[in-house]
Amino acid sequence: MTADDMYPRNAGLVDYEVRPRRRFVTGDYEGEATAMSSTPPDPRPLYRRSLIWVASLLAGVRPEQLELPTPCSEFDVRALAGHLVATVQRARVIGAGGAPFSVPHVVTGIGDDQWSTAYADEVRQLWAVWEDDAMLTATVQAPWGTIPGSAALWGYLNETLVHGWDLATATGQDPEADPEVAAPVLAIAARIIPAEPRGGQMPFALAVEPADGAGPTERLANWSGRRTTSAAQQEQR
C-alpha cells in the first residue's frame, strides 16, 4: 500500500469521524474512542526523522537482498527501494507545484549499492522546497486529492514509516523507528484511516491485531494491514 492509494481521490484528511481501537495506539487495553481526525500542523520534524531512518535502512541493504520479497506484496526489496525514492521525489514535485504522476511509481536505473545515496540526494532536494513554512498551508496536488501541504506531508510521513518497516522486516534490520516519531504518527493514523470499511475506495487490508509488546512502528504497519514482525519475517524465508 502506498500513499498514492491511501485515500479516495479528493477525500479530505480532516473530515473522517472514526472509532479506532485504542489497543493499536496504546497497547494497553481494548476499547474505542471517537475523535474527529486532524493532521499535525507541522509534520516536518517527524518526517525529517523518518527519512533519516529509512536512509539508514537503505544503507544496510546488501545487494544480494534486493530480490527478496517484502511484507508489501507488490514490491521486492529493489522495487521497494525504488518506490521509496519515488515518494520523496513526488513530495518534492507537488511542493514545487508539479503533478505527482509526473514521477514514476518506482524509480529504476540506480546501482545496487547506490540506493542510500540516491535517497539522501532526493531528501536534500525535497527540503529545498519544504523548508518554507508557507508550504504547510499552501494547496498542493497530492496523488489522492487537492489538499494543504501539511496534510500531503503527513501522507508521505505515514508511508515512509510503514514502508520502512517493510524494508527492515524483509532485510533483517530493526523494524522499529524511534518511538518519538512513530507513536504520534500511529495516533494520527488510527484517527484518519478508518478501521472499516477497507478495500475499494479505502484500499487498505483489514487491520491486524497487534502482538503483545509490539512497538509503535509495528502497530502502525498492523493498522495498514501488515502482519506482525515475526510472522512477516517468517514469510520472507
C-alpha distance (Angstrom), angle and dihedral (degrees) to the residues before:
residue distance angle dihedral
M1 . . .
T2 3.76 . .
A3 3.76 135.9 .
D4 3.80 86.8 -111.5
D5 3.82 88.4 66.6
M6 3.78 97.1 31.9
Y7 3.78 99.6 105.5
P8 3.79 137.8 18.6
R9 3.78 111.3 -90.4
N10 3.80 111.7 -82.3
A11 3.81 92.0 5.0
G12 3.78 111.3 145.9
L13 3.77 120.5 -122.1
V14 3.78 93.4 -142.6
D15 3.79 105.5 48.8
Y16 3.79 106.6 70.0
E17 3.78 120.0 107.7
V18 3.77 106.3 -161.4
R19 3.78 139.5 162.3
P20 3.79 107.7 -130.7
R21 3.79 120.7 -169.8
R22 3.77 108.0 -111.5
R23 3.79 92.1 -144.4
F24 3.80 87.4 76.7
V25 3.78 91.0 53.8
T26 3.77 104.6 36.6
G27 3.78 105.2 14.8
D28 3.77 90.7 -143.8
Y29 3.78 108.7 96.5
E30 3.77 146.3 -0.5
G31 3.76 113.1 -104.6
E32 3.75 146.0 111.0
A33 3.74 135.1 -114.6
T34 3.77 128.8 -173.5
A35 3.79 117.8 -139.9
M36 3.75 136.1 155.5
S37 3.76 107.2 -113.4
S38 3.76 122.4 -117.6
T39 3.74 137.4 172.1
P40 3.79 123.6 -123.9
P41 3.80 110.7 -97.4
D42 3.80 92.2 -126.6
P43 3.81 115.9 19.9
R44 3.81 92.5 168.5
P45 3.84 97.6 100.2
L46 3.80 91.2 52.7
Y47 3.80 91.9 41.7
R48 3.79 91.3 51.0
R49 3.79 91.5 53.2
S50 3.79 92.8 45.8
L51 3.81 90.5 52.5
I52 3.81 90.7 51.3
W53 3.81 89.1 50.8
V54 3.80 93.4 51.4
A55 3.81 91.5 46.5
S56 3.80 88.2 56.1
L57 3.80 90.7 49.9
L58 3.79 91.7 50.6
A59 3.79 89.0 50.7
G60 3.81 87.9 55.9
V61 3.81 95.6 54.1
R62 3.80 113.5 106.9
P63 3.83 118.7 -145.0
E64 3.80 91.3 -117.4
Q65 3.83 89.3 59.1
L66 3.80 95.6 58.7
E67 3.79 94.8 93.1
L68 3.81 95.2 48.4
P69 3.83 117.8 116.1
T70 3.79 119.7 -111.2
P71 3.81 133.0 -150.4
C72 3.82 86.6 -102.1
S73 3.79 98.3 78.1
E74 3.79 96.1 -153.0
F75 3.83 93.2 62.3
D76 3.77 138.8 54.7
V77 3.81 115.1 -158.4
R78 3.82 94.3 -86.2
A79 3.79 93.3 48.8
L80 3.80 91.0 45.1
A81 3.81 89.9 52.9
G82 3.80 88.8 50.3
H83 3.78 91.3 49.2
L84 3.79 92.3 49.5
V85 3.80 89.3 54.1
A86 3.81 88.9 48.1
T87 3.81 93.1 52.9
V88 3.80 90.7 56.7
Q89 3.79 90.5 47.2
R90 3.80 91.0 50.6
A91 3.79 92.9 48.6
R92 3.80 88.6 53.2
V93 3.80 94.4 45.1
I94 3.80 95.9 50.5
G95 3.80 90.3 46.8
A96 3.79 88.5 55.2
G97 3.79 90.6 51.8
G98 3.78 97.4 -98.8
A99 3.77 133.1 132.0
P100 3.81 116.1 -91.9
F101 3.77 94.8 -140.8
S102 3.79 91.1 58.6
V103 3.82 83.0 81.5
P104 3.82 116.4 69.4
H105 3.78 120.4 -113.5
V106 3.81 89.4 -119.8
V107 3.81 124.3 25.5
T108 3.79 113.0 -138.7
G109 3.80 136.7 -178.8
I110 3.81 96.3 64.4
G111 3.79 118.6 132.2
D112 3.78 118.2 -107.8
D113 3.81 91.6 -112.0
Q114 3.82 95.8 40.2
W115 3.81 104.0 69.1
S116 3.79 96.1 100.8
T117 3.81 92.1 46.5
A118 3.80 92.2 48.0
Y119 3.79 90.8 48.9
A120 3.80 93.4 48.8
D121 3.81 90.2 49.8
E122 3.80 90.7 53.2
V123 3.80 91.4 47.9
R124 3.80 91.3 54.3
Q125 3.81 90.3 52.2
L126 3.80 91.2 47.4
W127 3.80 93.4 57.4
A128 3.78 91.2 51.1
V129 3.83 84.6 68.1
W130 3.80 102.6 33.7
E131 3.83 101.6 43.6
D132 3.81 88.3 85.7
D133 3.82 108.7 95.4
A134 3.80 89.7 -146.7
M135 3.80 88.5 70.6
L136 3.81 90.7 72.8
T137 3.80 92.5 69.2
A138 3.80 97.5 29.7
T139 3.79 116.2 109.8
V140 3.79 113.5 -114.1
Q141 3.79 134.3 -178.8
A142 3.79 105.0 -119.5
P143 3.81 120.8 -177.7
W144 3.81 88.9 -102.8
G145 3.79 99.5 45.7
T146 3.79 148.1 -55.9
I147 3.80 106.2 -56.6
P148 3.83 142.6 145.6
G149 3.77 116.2 -73.1
S150 3.81 93.0 -114.2
A151 3.81 90.8 57.5
A152 3.80 91.5 48.9
L153 3.79 91.8 52.5
W154 3.78 90.1 48.4
G155 3.81 88.8 57.9
Y156 3.79 91.8 51.5
L157 3.81 91.3 44.3
N158 3.80 90.8 54.9
E159 3.79 91.2 47.0
T160 3.79 92.8 47.7
L161 3.79 92.0 55.7
V162 3.80 95.9 44.1
H163 3.80 93.4 47.0
G164 3.79 89.8 43.1
W165 3.79 86.8 57.6
D166 3.83 88.7 49.1
L167 3.79 91.4 51.5
A168 3.78 95.5 45.7
T169 3.80 92.5 46.9
A170 3.80 92.5 49.6
T171 3.81 94.2 48.5
G172 3.81 100.6 39.5
Q173 3.81 96.7 -109.1
D174 3.79 128.5 134.6
P175 3.83 103.2 -73.8
E176 3.80 95.8 -160.5
A177 3.78 120.3 93.8
D178 3.80 118.4 -156.9
P179 3.83 105.3 -60.5
E180 3.81 88.8 -134.1
V181 3.81 86.5 65.0
A182 3.80 101.9 36.4
A183 3.82 100.0 41.8
P184 3.83 97.7 62.0
V185 3.80 90.9 43.7
L186 3.80 89.7 51.7
A187 3.80 90.4 51.4
I188 3.80 91.4 52.0
A189 3.82 93.5 43.7
A190 3.80 91.9 52.0
R191 3.80 88.1 55.6
I192 3.80 99.8 41.7
I193 3.80 102.6 37.9
P194 3.80 107.7 60.4
A195 3.78 119.6 -133.1
E196 3.78 87.4 -131.5
P197 2.87 149.5 61.7
R198 3.79 97.6 34.9
G199 3.79 125.5 178.4
G200 3.79 128.3 37.7
Q201 3.78 109.3 40.7
M202 3.81 90.1 6.8
P203 3.80 98.2 49.0
F204 3.78 102.2 -164.9
A205 3.78 127.3 114.4
L206 3.77 115.6 -115.4
A207 3.78 112.9 -74.9
V208 3.80 114.3 -96.2
E209 3.79 121.2 -132.5
P210 3.83 107.5 -108.6
A211 3.77 119.1 -117.3
D212 3.78 117.3 -114.7
G213 3.78 108.3 -87.4
A214 3.80 94.9 17.0
G215 3.79 113.7 155.3
P216 3.82 123.7 -124.6
T217 3.81 94.6 -97.5
E218 3.79 91.7 55.0
R219 3.81 90.2 44.9
L220 3.80 88.9 52.7
A221 3.80 89.2 51.6
N222 3.82 89.4 47.4
W223 3.82 89.5 53.6
S224 3.81 87.5 55.6
G225 3.80 90.2 52.2
R226 3.80 100.8 -95.2
R227 3.79 120.2 142.3
T228 3.80 121.1 -120.7
T229 3.80 119.1 -74.0
S230 3.80 94.7 -106.4
A231 3.80 92.9 49.5
A232 3.80 93.0 43.6
Q233 3.80 92.5 48.8
Q234 3.79 90.8 49.0
E235 3.81 89.6 54.2
Q236 3.82 91.1 52.9
R237 3.84 91.7 59.4
